[in-house]
């Protein structure tokens, strides 16, 4: 190969020799011929050195480029070159030195920059090397491929480091191949934007609005809704049609859906401003199904998403796509339903399911509170009325139920009723029924494993659903308007056995559960709440005796005071505190402290962090202006509007507090 000798030339050595010679002549002539001759000779030598560098550099570049474009292509495992050279590859190809300097490119690569006359080629190559290659080469990464943009087009860049000589300064080069993906990405983007999404919209509490305001107002609301929907849809290309009195059907593409999500489903707030004489605020729930295999599957996903939105209290949108749910809105206090038909229907269905069971296993959530225990006892009483053997799964007591637990285990009737997980798993058979109360999340139940083996499951709950709710059920009665789960069960019990009485201990448990979840009837209470409370009082409940279940001892009282004294405000509305590590029964103390912090003027929500093992627990409380469920869902928790909790594993208290700050800030930003 011509000029092959150039790879053996050492420019650094040549420069050193010339400079040494220049210095030697300068010193010699300085003492013999004078300074003028010395200057002339030095200039001549330096000029020769510069010319030689330029010439050798140009020769080397030509040599590199010639060698690059004449490299033969090898296939894996073959020792004989495949006919043809790199210059003949039908893809844009470029060679760079190991330090990113341009060596050679074929015409297909140069044509990428034809619009700029090639002026952008070298700057873009330098940026490409700095961003996509340099760091990987330093870290010795094997995969150098990347998606890049060059000359306004998009490419998949394939790269490798090629050995071209065993020795010498030019023994390695970076070879880049570019596959043009511009048209493919355009088609993919178009496909993504034009996929069809389906949505179903429901007017929340339609019956309650009709009952309170009359038909004329409802008709005006319908007209206003049509105007709002038209403004909301705008020019997105979506189509919306009314199905029945309180249901709407919407079809849009993914581009429109992305716009709706970017605007956080602004229609939710637009609807709340309807004022045409209605006594109850108008809200809607939206369920969206997208990315299903076909329109039918999207419709099914939309129906599931709407059911989830309604079960979480309404006034929100749930988007179900790619197996995940996204939530928007959900800041309105649930409106109490005046329609009792559902309670009667659910009571009849539950009675039928109980009657055909060989045994009924009842369980609430871990770290049971009085609502969970009281609800379980009410279901147990239903089974007794139906003549079916039943057991309540309660693995252990805890400070929040200790007083009541000690009292009930002293009663002979319940000595064999309350069992633990190991005993419950031995009772599994084909005709068994499992009833879950006061939670709908499998991981929070007393015995999650039981749900895997039980063929029939019923869920009765008042919390807003989380994404991981129990979905395979024979009965699901979730009403977020209810003050507590016990309220729902007392109503059902009265329909199942109108004339039957219930023992005082069970009535006390149900009443105590109401006190806990309503904060002594101060939040989340409606007329049905007080009707249930009146019924329980008529069964002999002594309000003074019930309050003794919650009286803290001096140590607990001091612990709560210690927690609240260290609280601080976030966003001027949210009180946040930590539970000191030396406090006993940290969960109970934190929950009580969170309630206590709401008594401070100007505080709309409170969060208290406590530790246990390698986990951090968060108790959240509010009066309804701030949805603590939405805040703590960002941390993997759940609950409802005014009371929620979360558990974070494997992090420190400082890290957990930072995550809580981010969740609170995100809530206000949205």
NORPEMO-V107498 format. One record per residue. N is the residue number from 1. RES is the residue in one small letter. D_FIRST is the distance of its C-alpha to the first C-alpha in Angstrom with 1 decimal. Layout:
BEGIN
N,RES,D_FIRST
N,RES,D_FIRST
END
This chain:
BEGIN
1,x,0.0
2,x,3.8
3,x,6.4
4,x,5.5
5,x,8.9
6,x,10.6
7,x,11.4
8,x,13.5
9,x,15.5
10,x,19.0
11,x,20.6
12,x,24.0
13,x,24.1
14,x,23.2
15,x,25.9
16,x,28.3
17,x,27.9
18,x,28.5
19,x,31.4
20,x,32.9
21,x,32.6
22,x,34.3
23,x,37.0
24,x,37.7
25,x,38.0
26,x,40.2
27,x,42.5
28,x,42.7
29,x,43.5
30,x,45.8
31,x,48.2
32,x,47.6
33,x,46.6
34,x,47.9
35,x,46.6
36,x,45.6
37,x,43.1
38,x,41.8
39,x,41.2
40,x,39.4
41,x,37.1
42,x,36.4
43,x,35.6
44,x,33.2
45,x,31.3
46,x,31.3
47,x,30.0
48,x,27.2
49,x,26.4
50,x,26.5
51,x,24.3
52,x,21.7
53,x,21.8
54,x,21.5
55,x,18.6
56,x,16.6
57,x,17.8
58,x,16.7
59,x,13.1
60,x,13.1
61,x,14.7
62,x,12.3
63,x,9.4
64,x,11.9
65,x,12.9
66,x,9.7
67,x,9.1
68,x,12.8
69,x,13.3
70,x,10.8
71,x,12.5
72,x,14.5
73,x,18.2
74,x,20.2
75,x,23.9
76,x,26.2
77,x,26.6
78,x,23.9
79,x,21.1
80,x,19.5
81,x,17.7
82,x,19.9
83,x,18.8
84,x,17.5
85,x,15.6
86,x,17.1
87,x,17.2
88,x,19.6
89,x,22.0
90,x,25.5
91,x,26.2
92,x,25.6
93,x,22.6
94,x,21.7
95,x,19.5
96,x,21.1
97,x,20.5
98,x,23.0
99,x,25.3
100,x,25.3
101,x,23.2
102,x,21.7
103,x,18.0
104,x,17.7
105,x,20.2
106,x,20.5
107,x,23.2
108,x,25.8
109,x,25.8
110,x,26.0
111,x,28.9
112,x,30.9
113,x,31.5
114,x,32.2
115,x,35.8
116,x,35.0
117,x,32.3
118,x,29.7
119,x,31.6
120,x,32.5
121,x,29.1
122,x,28.1
123,x,31.7
124,x,32.2
125,x,28.9
126,x,30.1
127,x,33.5
128,x,32.1
129,x,30.1
130,x,33.2
131,x,35.6
132,x,33.9
133,x,31.0
134,x,31.6
135,x,34.8
136,x,33.6
137,x,30.5
138,x,32.9
139,x,35.2
140,x,32.6
141,x,33.8
142,x,32.0
143,x,33.1
144,x,31.3
145,x,32.5
146,x,34.9
147,x,36.7
148,x,35.6
149,x,36.5
150,x,34.0
151,x,35.0
152,x,38.4
153,x,37.3
154,x,37.3
155,x,34.5
156,x,34.0
157,x,31.0
158,x,29.1
159,x,26.8
160,x,24.9
161,x,22.8
162,x,19.4
163,x,17.7
164,x,13.9
165,x,13.5
166,x,16.3
167,x,16.4
168,x,15.7
169,x,17.2
170,x,15.1
171,x,15.9
172,x,18.3
173,x,18.6
174,x,21.8
175,x,21.4
176,x,24.5
177,x,25.8
178,x,29.0
179,x,31.7
180,x,34.2
181,x,37.7
182,x,39.6
183,x,41.6
184,x,42.2
185,x,43.5
186,x,45.7
187,x,47.2
188,x,47.7
189,x,49.4
190,x,51.6
191,x,52.5
192,x,53.4
193,x,55.6
194,x,57.4
195,x,58.4
196,x,62.2
197,x,64.2
198,x,67.9
199,x,70.5
200,x,74.2
201,x,76.4
202,x,79.9
203,x,82.5
204,x,83.6
205,x,87.3
206,x,88.3
207,x,91.7
208,x,92.5
209,x,91.7
210,x,93.9
211,x,96.7
212,x,96.7
213,x,96.2
214,x,97.4
215,x,96.0
216,x,96.0
217,x,93.7
218,x,91.4
219,x,91.1
220,x,90.2
221,x,87.6
222,x,86.1
223,x,85.9
224,x,84.3
225,x,81.8
226,x,80.7
227,x,80.2
228,x,78.2
229,x,76.0
230,x,75.3
231,x,74.2
232,x,72.1
233,x,70.2
234,x,69.8
235,x,66.9
236,x,64.9
237,x,65.8
238,x,67.7
239,x,70.9
240,x,74.0
241,x,77.2
242,x,80.4
243,x,81.3
244,x,84.7
245,x,86.7
246,x,84.4
247,x,81.1
248,x,78.2
249,x,75.1
250,x,71.8
251,x,68.5
252,x,65.4
253,x,61.7
254,x,59.4
255,x,58.7
256,x,62.4
257,x,62.9
258,x,60.2
259,x,62.2
260,x,65.4
261,x,63.9
262,x,62.5
263,x,66.0
264,x,67.5
265,x,69.6
266,x,71.5
267,x,74.1
268,x,75.6
269,x,76.9
270,x,77.7
271,x,80.1
272,x,81.9
273,x,83.1
274,x,85.2
275,x,88.8
276,x,91.2
277,x,94.1
278,x,92.4
279,x,93.8
280,x,90.8
281,x,87.2
282,x,85.1
283,x,81.8
284,x,79.4
285,x,77.1
286,x,73.8
287,x,71.9
288,x,68.4
289,x,66.4
290,x,62.8
291,x,59.6
292,x,61.7
293,x,60.7
294,x,63.1
295,x,65.9
296,x,68.5
297,x,66.7
298,x,66.3
299,x,70.0
300,x,70.8
301,x,68.6
302,x,70.4
303,x,73.8
304,x,72.8
305,x,71.5
306,x,74.8
307,x,76.8
308,x,74.9
309,x,75.4
310,x,79.1
311,x,79.5
312,x,77.9
313,x,80.7
314,x,79.4
315,x,78.4
316,x,74.7
317,x,71.7
318,x,69.8
319,x,66.4
320,x,65.4
321,x,61.8
322,x,59.2
323,x,61.9
324,x,62.6
325,x,65.5
326,x,65.3
327,x,68.6
328,x,69.8
329,x,73.2
330,x,76.1
331,x,78.1
332,x,81.5
333,x,84.3
334,x,85.1
335,x,88.2
336,x,90.9
337,x,91.4
338,x,95.0
339,x,94.4
340,x,95.6
341,x,94.9
342,x,91.5
343,x,93.2
344,x,95.8
345,x,93.3
346,x,91.1
347,x,94.2
348,x,95.1
349,x,91.6
350,x,91.4
351,x,94.8
352,x,93.7
353,x,90.6
354,x,92.7
355,x,95.4
356,x,93.1
357,x,91.5
358,x,92.4
359,x,91.5
360,x,90.1
361,x,87.8
362,x,87.8
363,x,85.3
364,x,84.4
365,x,81.6
366,x,80.7
367,x,82.6
368,x,85.4
369,x,87.6
370,x,91.1
371,x,90.0
372,x,87.9
373,x,90.7
374,x,93.4
375,x,91.4
376,x,90.9
377,x,94.7
378,x,95.5
379,x,93.3
380,x,95.0
381,x,98.4
382,x,97.2
383,x,96.5
384,x,99.9
385,x,101.6
386,x,99.6
387,x,100.6
388,x,97.1
389,x,96.0
390,x,93.6
391,x,91.8
392,x,90.1
393,x,86.9
394,x,87.0
395,x,85.1
396,x,86.5
397,x,88.5
398,x,87.3
399,x,89.1
400,x,89.4
401,x,91.5
402,x,93.0
403,x,96.5
404,x,96.7
405,x,95.0
406,x,97.5
407,x,100.2
408,x,99.1
409,x,98.2
410,x,101.9
411,x,103.0
412,x,103.5
413,x,102.3
414,x,98.8
415,x,98.4
416,x,96.6
417,x,95.1
418,x,92.5
419,x,89.8
420,x,86.3
421,x,83.0
422,x,83.3
423,x,86.7
424,x,85.6
425,x,82.7
426,x,85.3
427,x,87.2
428,x,84.4
429,x,85.5
430,x,84.9
431,x,87.8
432,x,87.0
433,x,86.6
434,x,84.8
435,x,85.8
436,x,83.7
437,x,85.5
438,x,84.4
439,x,80.7
440,x,78.3
441,x,75.2
442,x,74.8
443,x,73.3
444,x,76.3
445,x,78.9
446,x,80.9
447,x,79.3
448,x,76.0
449,x,75.6
450,x,78.9
451,x,77.3
452,x,74.8
453,x,77.6
454,x,80.2
455,x,80.4
456,x,82.5
457,x,82.1
458,x,84.1
459,x,83.1
460,x,85.6
461,x,84.2
462,x,84.6
463,x,81.2
464,x,78.5
465,x,75.9
466,x,72.6
467,x,69.5
468,x,70.1
469,x,73.6
470,x,75.3
471,x,74.6
472,x,76.1
473,x,79.8
474,x,83.0
475,x,84.4
476,x,82.9
477,x,85.4
478,x,83.5
479,x,85.5
480,x,84.1
481,x,87.2
482,x,89.2
483,x,90.1
484,x,89.3
485,x,88.8
486,x,92.5
487,x,93.6
488,x,92.0
489,x,93.4
490,x,97.0
491,x,97.0
492,x,95.7
493,x,98.2
494,x,101.1
495,x,100.1
496,x,99.7
497,x,103.0
498,x,105.1
499,x,108.2
500,x,106.5
501,x,106.7
502,x,104.0
503,x,104.6
504,x,104.9
505,x,102.0
506,x,99.6
507,x,101.0
508,x,100.5
509,x,96.8
510,x,96.1
511,x,97.9
512,x,96.0
513,x,92.7
514,x,93.8
515,x,94.6
516,x,91.2
517,x,89.1
518,x,91.3
519,x,91.7
520,x,95.5
521,x,95.5
522,x,93.9
523,x,90.6
524,x,89.7
525,x,93.3
526,x,94.9
527,x,98.2
528,x,97.1
529,x,96.3
530,x,99.8
531,x,101.3
532,x,99.6
533,x,100.6
534,x,104.2
535,x,104.1
536,x,103.0
537,x,105.7
538,x,108.3
539,x,107.2
540,x,108.5
541,x,105.4
542,x,106.4
543,x,104.0
544,x,105.0
545,x,104.3
546,x,100.9
547,x,99.8
548,x,100.5
549,x,97.4
550,x,95.2
551,x,97.0
552,x,94.7
553,x,95.9
554,x,96.0
555,x,92.7
556,x,90.9
557,x,92.7
558,x,91.4
559,x,87.9
560,x,87.8
561,x,89.2
562,x,86.4
563,x,83.7
564,x,85.1
565,x,85.7
566,x,81.9
567,x,81.0
568,x,79.1
569,x,78.4
570,x,75.2
571,x,75.0
572,x,78.7
573,x,79.8
574,x,78.4
575,x,79.7
576,x,77.4
577,x,78.5
578,x,77.4
579,x,79.7
580,x,79.9
581,x,78.7
582,x,82.1
583,x,83.9
584,x,85.1
585,x,84.7
586,x,82.0
587,x,81.5
588,x,85.2
589,x,85.4
590,x,82.4
591,x,83.8
592,x,87.2
593,x,85.5
594,x,83.5
595,x,86.9
596,x,88.5
597,x,85.8
598,x,86.6
599,x,90.1
600,x,88.5
601,x,89.0
602,x,85.9
603,x,84.0
604,x,82.9
605,x,80.8
606,x,80.3
607,x,77.8
608,x,78.3
609,x,75.7
610,x,76.6
611,x,74.8
612,x,75.2
613,x,73.0
614,x,69.4
615,x,70.5
616,x,71.6
617,x,74.3
618,x,75.1
619,x,78.5
620,x,78.7
621,x,81.9
622,x,82.8
623,x,85.7
624,x,83.6
625,x,82.2
626,x,78.9
627,x,77.6
628,x,76.9
629,x,75.7
630,x,72.8
631,x,71.9
632,x,71.9
633,x,70.1
634,x,67.0
635,x,67.5
636,x,68.0
637,x,71.8
638,x,74.5
639,x,78.2
640,x,79.9
641,x,80.5
642,x,82.7
643,x,81.8
644,x,78.4
645,x,76.5
646,x,73.0
647,x,71.4
648,x,68.1
649,x,66.8
650,x,64.6
651,x,64.7
652,x,66.7
653,x,69.6
654,x,67.7
655,x,64.9
656,x,67.5
657,x,69.3
658,x,66.1
659,x,65.5
660,x,69.2
661,x,68.7
662,x,65.7
663,x,67.7
664,x,70.7
665,x,68.5
666,x,66.8
667,x,70.2
668,x,71.4
669,x,68.2
670,x,68.6
END
